[in-house]
Amino acid sequence: MKDGFIKVACASPNVHVADCDYNAIQIIDMITQAYQKGAKLIAFPELSITGYTCGDLFLQDTLLNSAKKSLIDIVKATESFEIISIVGLPFALNGKLYNCGAVIYKGDILGLVPKSHIPNYSEFYEARLFTSGKDINSYVPIPKELPNDDEEYVNIPFGQKVFKCDDMPEFTFGIEICEDLWVNSTPSERLAEQGATLIVNLSASDEIIGKSDYRRTLIKAKSGALLSAYMYADASIGESTTDMVFAGHNIIAENGSILAESKLFENSITYADIDVLKLTHERRRSTTFDIDNTRHSPTEKSVIRTTYFCMNITDTKLDRHFSKTPFVPSSKDDLSKRCEEILAIQSVGLMTRLKHIGSKTAVIGLSGGLDSTLALIVMVHAFNMLHLDRKGIIAVTMPCFGTTDRTYSNACNLAREYGTTLLEINIKDSVNQHFKDIDHDVNIHDVTYENSQARERTQILMDIANQRGGIVIGTGDLSELALGWATYNGDHMSMYAVNASIPKTLVRYLVGYEATVSDNKLLETVLKDVLDTPVSPELLPPTQNGEIAQKTEDLVGPYELHDFFLYYMLRFGFSPTKIFRLAVKSFDGEYSKDTILKWLKKFYYRFFSQQFKRSCLPDAPKVGTVTLSPRGDFRMPSDACVNLWIKQLETIDN
């Protein structure tokens, strides 16, 4: 079960400037550590075999020959390791000197990649010494000391390459060297277009005030723009401090997010688990990603060729953290900002609709539960934006067989504290009459019993909206849409559905955020009690002590699990077994493997069987990257079979 994860490492060894023998020992030691930890690729800084700050010593044959010898020593010392190592060294060819990255694997040098952009400004004067290898695509002879070579010399590819794994083609990488990242048109653009899901940068970036923040931003942006992973291995302590100081700022990013980052001024190894299958999915999903190189001429494209390598990709032991609530930011500051932004998007969507149709009235069924509370909050914000009287918000509470005193009281208090118009319409008589009309026994608490109440409520809301010249605001959320947990043409239907792209786990935080920013103490108390109330449609009679008898999560499973499943299935196209693996890791100690598997199967069954409800959804504002609108992000036939997905889950051995 590979699942696309590759453990990678960025290393900043303690170098002695111009002491290649010493530096080779440090590099070999770090390769050994990374191999033992399960890494499949490790990158070292620019010119790591010699040190970056050798100055004019790079013109000395003694240093160049020693660097080449140390490269061979590293190759020999690691020939039994199933790990790719990329080290930096100066390399002379045809009377020119190049700043190169050497790709080493199991006793071979797969290629030498020269630096394309040679800086010659401020503290950098590399053009005094090195030549750009931008347009070179050649071979160089290396003496027969290579352990896997029987000939006197072996020809090593020299030039810009992508390196592709036969066992997992999605594991394809290319190399940049330091300045190559900082220019306006980077080599990584063409490398990514040639299929590289991972860009490896060998760097020696000196540390000055503010540079670490800029470097971090640059790498995040580049990985996001290229839909790639990006490894940045930086020179550290040991380089000459005659004019510069190096901090060893190692960064590993994936599609705009930092996975791992080293502390400054430490000689260390930084590890991360990158997901090349996820990156490949992102590129398939983004139809504007230029995988066919249409922006470059045939001459430019011919410069980059592919070198293949065979690696036995085994299951990666994951150290990577996967949030249990992927829809919710982990940072408190980020969460507050996100909640404010989401509420603004929802409110502006509703405001625009009301303004467009010229309506000053909006109707909502207020149950005292989470979803209708959030929808009411959005309505209040929209009315505030339009400077409309909140009395135009018609909050209708419709108690029936399953309504408890707690939810009824909360609904009434919410409507009053927000200054809306509260209507109470008891629907018991209407529903009982309906049961008589269709000859249904009121004592049979089946789906007819439940859905009749939901549809009666929707009919009342629609009619009141007609009566008062307004529209009905939907309250159902994204999690309910995914599971089909809605009565068709009941709570499933409205005239504008403000919560349709908000998952249940996020609804809680949005309501909680509203409570924290409210200056109305009674309103704050009510909102917090709504948060503490079990999620329920309240369609079955309460228990003898008046408590909610019908708890949604007892029937369909925990929403935190379903939201986790939904996010990774829809956003990244993960397989059922991969989602199961991540869920087991993320919810370790909270849910057993059997429990997770049970609800994952339930999720897939319901997701596929309930598509027909999503095929005719009301208009709704898109808020996040995951949405189920049939007009927007997700199109699926209502008759699609779930068999392949369930069959894969059946192979899981607990």
N, C-alpha and C positions, 0 to 999 in steps of 0.2 A: 504494500500500500504506500506508493511514493507520494501521491497527492500534489506533486509539483514543488515540494519544498526542498530548497538547497541551502545548507548551512555554509555561510561565507565568513571571511575574517579579514580585517584590515590590521596590519601590524606596523608599529613604529619602534624599530629596534634602537638600542643605544649604540650609535656608531662612533668609531674613531676615524677622524678625517684622514683619508688616503691610506688607511690600514685595511686593505682588502681581506687579508687572512682573518683578522679579528672580526670584521663585519660579516664575513661568510659564516663564521661560527655562530654569531648571534642570529643570523637569518635561519640557519639550519635548526637551531634550537626552537625558534618560534614556529617554524613549519611543523616540527615534531609535535609541539604542544597543540597546534591547531588540528593536526591529523588525529591525535588521540582524542580530541574533543568531538570529532565527527565532521569537521569542516571539509568541504569538497573543493574550495578555492580560497587561497589566501593571497593578498596583495601587499606589497611593500612600497615604501616611498620612492620617489624619483631619485635615480643615481644612488640607490641604497647600498650597493656593493662598495662604492668608493666614498660615499658621502657627497652631498650636493655642493658643499662650500670649498671645493678643492682649488677653485680659481684656475690660474694658468698651469697648475700641475696636470690638468687634463691634457695638455699638449705633450706630456712626457710619456715616452714609450714604456717606461718602467711601470707607470700606473696603469696604462691601458692593457699591457700584457698581464699584469697581476689581476686586473678585473676579469679578464677573459678566463684566466686559470681558476679564479674563485668561482666563476659561473659554473665551470665544469665540476668543481668540488661540490657545489650545491646540488648539481644534477646527480652526481654519483651517490651522495649521502642520502638522497630522498628517492632513489629509484624504486624502492619497494612500497612507497606510500601512494595510496589511492587519493591523491590530492593535487590539484593544479596550483603551482606557485608562480607568481609574477613578480620579478625583481627588476630593479633598475640598474643600468650600467652604461658607461660611455663605450661606443663601438666605432672603430675606424674602418672605413670602406672606401676604396678608390680615391684615396687622398683627401677624404672628408671625414669629419667627426660627427657622430650622431648621438643624441640622447635617447636611449632605447629602453623599452620594457621587454624582458625575455620571459616567454611563457614556457614553463617547465612542467613535464608530466611523466612520471614513471620511467626515468632514465633518458628521456628525449627532450630536446628543445623544439617545441611546436612552431615557434616563430619568434622573430625579433621585430618589434613594432617601434619605429622611430617617432619622435616628437614632431608634430606638424608646425606649430607656431612657436617661434623662438623669440622670447621677450628681450627687448633692448631699451629699457626705460627705467627711470628711478633707480632703485637698488639692483635691478637686474641687467646683466650685460652678457647674456648667453650668446648673442650673435657674434661676439668676439671669438667664440670657441666652437660653437655648434652650427650645423647646417640643417635646414628643414628637410624632413623626409616625406613631405606631403604627397609628392607625386611619384614616389619610388615604389616599384613592385618587382622585386628581384629575389635572388638567392645568394647566400653567402656561405663559403666553405668554413666548416668548423673541424679542427683536427680530430683524429680517430679516438681520442680519449673518452668520447661518449660511450657509456657502458653498453648500449644497445646497437652499436655500429660495428660492422665487420670490415668496412672499407677504410682506406687511409683518411678520407675526408667524408663528411656528410654535408649536404647542401641544406641550409636552413632558410625557410621563407623569410624575406626581409621586406617589410612594408606594412601598410594598413590592412588588417585582416579581421574577419569574424571567425570565431572558433565555436564549432557546433558539436554537441554531444550526440553520438549515434543512439545511445540508449534512451535519451530524453531530448529530442530535438528542440524543445522549448528552452532548454538550457544552452543558450547561445550568447557569447559575450564578445565585446570589443574593448579596445584600450585607447584611452586618452592619456596625455601626460601634462599635468599641471596647467600651463597657460592655455592649452587646447580647450579647457572649459571656459576660460574667461573672455574668449573672443566672440565676435558677433555671429559667426557661422562656424559651429563646432564640428569636429570630426564625428562626434557622437550622433549627430543628426543623420549622417549617411550610414553609420554603423547600425543604428536602430532601423533605418529603412531596409537594410540588408538582413534584418531579422534578429539583431542583438537585443535580447531582453534585459541584459545586464551590461552596464558600462563600468569599466574599472579605470580609475584615475590614480596614477602614480604621481604624487605631488611633493613639492618642497615649497610650501607657502609660509613665508615668514609672518610673524605675529606682530601686528600693530593695533592701535586702539580701534575698536569697532569692526575689525576685519572678520572676526569669528562669526558675528551675526550676519554679515553680508555673505560670507562663504556658505553658511547654513541655508540662508534664503536662496542663494544661487543653485545649490544642489537640490533643494526641494523643488524649485521651479523647473529645473532641467529634467529631473526624473518624472515630474508630472507632465511636462510637454512631450516627452518621448514615450510616455506610458512604459516606463522601464524601471529597473532597479539601478541604483548608482552607488558605487563604492569609492570612497575618497580616502586613500592611505597617505598620511602626511608625515613629513620629516619632523623629528623631535629633538630632545636633549642629546647632545653629543656633537651636533653640527657646530661649526665655528661661530663664535659670537663676535667676531671682529666688527661686523657691521649689522648683523641681523640676529634675531632670536626666533627659534622654531618651537612650536607648541605641541606637535603631534595631534592635530585636530582631526581625528578619524571620524568619518560619518558614513553611515549606510542608510540610504533612503529607498523608498519604494513608492512610485507613482504619487509623488507630492507629499509623502509622510516620512518623517524620520523614524527609522526602526531602532537604530542604535547610534550612540555618539560617545566618544571618549572624553575624559576630563582633559583640560589643557595642561601642558607641561608634565606629561607622564609618558614613559616608554611602556606601551601596553599593547594588548591585542583586543580588538573590538569585534564581537560576533553578532550575527543576526541570521534569522531564517527567512530567506526571500522566497516568494511564491511565483515561480515562472509561469505556471498554468494560469494563475489569476491575471498576470500581465498579458499573456496571450489572449485571454478572454476579453480583456479591456480593448485590445487592438482590434479584435474581430468586431466588437461592439461599436467602436468608433470608426465609422466608414470613411472619415476624412483622413485617417492615419495613412501616410503615403508609403505603404509597404512596397509599391511597384516603382519607386524612385522616379516618378514622373517629373519631379522638379530639377533633376540633374541630367546633364548630357551623357550620352553613351561613353564618352571618354572618361568622365568623372566616375561613372558606375564601374568601369572596367578596372579601376585602381584597386577596389576592394574585392578580394576573393575570399572564399570560405576554406578553412582548414578544419577537418573533421578529427575527432578523437573518440576513442572507445573508453567509457567509464562505467563501471558497474554501480549504477545509482540505487542504493539501498534506501530503506525507509529512514527518514531523518528523525532523530530524536528532537522533538520540538522544545525549544526554550522560549519561543515567541509567545507573547501574551495576546489573547483574544478576548476582547471585552464581552462580558455577559450581556451588556446592553449596548450593542453596536450603534443603535440609533441615538444614543445619549452621550454627550461629551463627558469625559472623566473629570476634567478640571472644573471646579466650582465657578471660576470666573468665566470660562468658556461656556458653561451651561447657562449661566444667567444671560450672557450675550446671545446665545443660540435661542433661548426661550423668547427673548425680546424680538429677535429677528423673525422667528416663526409666527408669533402672534401678529407681527406687522404684515407679513405676507398674507396670512389668512384674512386679516381685517381689511387690507387694501383690496383683496379679491372680492370680498362681499361689498365693500364700499363702492367699488367700480360697477358692480352689477346693479346695486340699488340706484346709483346715480344714472346709469344707462337707461333703466326702465322707468325712471322717474317715480320710484316708490318710496314712501316715507314710513312704510309698515313692513315688519317682518315677524313671522309667526314661528314659534318653537314649542315642541313638546318637552316640557321640563320634568324629568323623572326624579331628580335628586341624585342621579348617578354621575359618574365621571364624564362620560362623553357629552351629555346634554349640558353639563356645567361648563365644559370647555367651549361648546358652541355658543352658549349664552355670553361668555366672556368675550368671544370674538365679535358677537353682535354689538355688545356695549362699546367696544373699541371702534367698530365701524361707524356706529351712530355718532360717537364723539368726533370722529374725523369729518363727518358730514354736518356737524353742528345740529343734529336732529334731536328732538325731544325723545328721551328714552321711553316715554309712554307709548311710542310707536312700536316698541318691542312687545309683542303679545306673547307672554309666557303662559302656556296652557298646561296645567297639571290634570291628569286624567286617572284618578285612582280606580283600581279594579280588584280582582280576586287576590292578586299577589302583593299589592302595595302595603308596605310597612309604615308604621308611624314615623320611623326615623327618616326614610327617604321622602315621605310626604312633607314632613316638617322642613327638611333641608331645601326642598324645591320651593316651598312657599317663602322661606326666609331669603333665599337667593333672589327671587323675583322682587321682593319688597326692598331689600337693601340696595339693589342696583337701580331702583326707581322705575321698574318696568310695569306694564299692565298685567296683572295676574288674573287668569281665569281658571276656575275649578269646575271641571265637568266630570262627574262620576259616570263611568260607562258600564256599570254592572247591568243596569236594566237593558241597555241597548244590546249588549253581548248576549244576555239571556234570551232576549227576543230573537236574536239571530240564531241562537241554538235551536229555538222552537221552529224557526223558518226552515232550517236545513235538517231538522229532526236529529239533533245531536244531544246525547245524554250529558248534562252538565257535570255529572259525577265521573265521567271518563276524561281524565286529565292527559289527553294525548296531544299530538301536534295540532290538531284542529282546534282544541281548547285553547292552546297557547297563541296560535297565529290569528285566530279570530279577534283576540284582544289587540294585537299589534295592528291589524288592518283597520279595525274600528278607530283606533287612535289616529292613523294616517288620514282616514276619511274626514274626521273632525277637523284636523289641522288644515287640510286642503280647502275644506268648505269655509272655515273661518278666514283663510287667506283670501278667498274669492269675495267673501262678504265685506272684508275691510280693505280690499285693494292692495294686498301685500303678497309676499312669497313665503313659502315654507322653507325653513333652514334645516338641512339634514344634520344629524348628530353622529351617524355611524363612522367608525374609524377604520384605518388601514388593516389592522389585525383582524377585525370582524369580516372585512371584505375578503381577505386571504382565506379565511376558514369558511366563508359563506354563512357566518353566524348572524343572519338577518332574515327577517320574514319577507319573502318576495312580494313586492308591492305593498309592504307594510313599512317598517322602519328602513327598509331598503331604498325607499323612494322619497324624493324631496324636489325642491326647485333650485336649490344650491346647497352643496354638501361641503361645509367648511372643514370638516375633519377627515376627509377621505384619504389624505396622504399622511396622516399622523398615526403612527403605531401606538398601541395601548401603553407600552412602557414609557413612551414620550408624553402621552396625554397626562400621566400622573405628574410629571415634572412641570408641565405647562400650568396645570392647575395649582401646583405647589408654588411656582414662581409668582403667580397672581396673588396668592395668599401673602407672600413675603413683601410684596410691594404695595399692598393695600393699606390705606390709613384708616380703614373702617374696621374696628376691632371685632364687631359682631360678624361682619362679612368674612373676616379672616378665620374666625372660629368655625363658621359654617363650611368654608372651603376645606379646612383641615379635617372636618368630620366626614365630608364627602370622600376625601382621600382614604380615610380609615374604613369606609363602608365596602363590604365585599361586592365584587362585580357580579351583577345579576340582572336578567331581563324582568324579574319579578312578575312572572306569568303564572306561577303556581302559588297556592295559598301559603301564608306564613306558617311557621311552627306554632305549637301551642303557646309558647311564651312570646309570640309576636316577632320572632327573628326571621331573617331571610331564609327560605327553604331551598331555593334554587340558585346554586352558586355556579356561575359559568365555568370557572376553571376546574371544577370537579367533573364537568361533563366533557369539555373539549381539551383540557390540559392547561398547564400554566402558560400565561401569555408571555412571560419572559423567555420561555423555551421557544414558543411559536415565533416570536419576533426575531429571535436568534436564527432560527431555521429560515425564515422568510428573507432576512437580510442577505445571508450568504447564498441562498438559492437564486434569488432574483438579481441581486447586485453583481455577483461575480460568476454565476452559473456553476457553482460548486456541485459536485456529485453528492448523492445521499450519503455514501460512506465517508466522504471527506467532511461533510457537515456533522455527521455522527462523531467522528474523531475529534473535531474541534469542540463540539458540545461536551463530550466526556471530559476533555481537558479543562474547559472553562468552568464547568459546573461540578467539578470534583468536590465531593463532600456534601453536596446539596441534593443531587439526584443520582440514583444508581444508573448503571448502564442499561439495565432492563427498562427502567422508567423512561429514560431518554429515547430508547429505541421504540418503545410503545407509542409515545407521543409524536415521534418523527413519522412513524407510519400513519398515524391519524392525520398529521398535517398534510402529507402527500395525498391521501385519500380525499380529504375534504377540499384541498386546493384544486385538484383536478375536477372533482364532481360538481363543484359549485361555481365553475367559470360562467355558467349561463347568467348568474346574478350580476357578474361584473361586466357582461357584454352590453348592459343597458343602464349604466350608471348616470346619475345626474352630473351636471357640470360641477367642477371642484377645482380649487387652486392647487397646483403642484408645489410642494414645499421642499421635499428632499429628493435624493437620487433614486429612491425606490417608490414607485407608484404603480397602481393597477388600472389606470384609466385606459379604456379600450380605444380612446382617441389619441392618447399620448404615448406613454412608454411601453405598454404591454398589450400585445395582441396574441390571443390564444384561442383556438377553436373550442367550442363548448363540448365537443365530442372527443377530445383528446384522451388517450388511454394512459393510465398511470402504471401499467404493468412493468415497464422497464425500470422505473424508479423503485418500485416495491421489490422487484426481483433482486435488485442490487442490495437492498437492505436485508433480504432473506439470507444473503451470504455471510452476514456478520455473525461471528462466533463470539458470544459473550463469555 
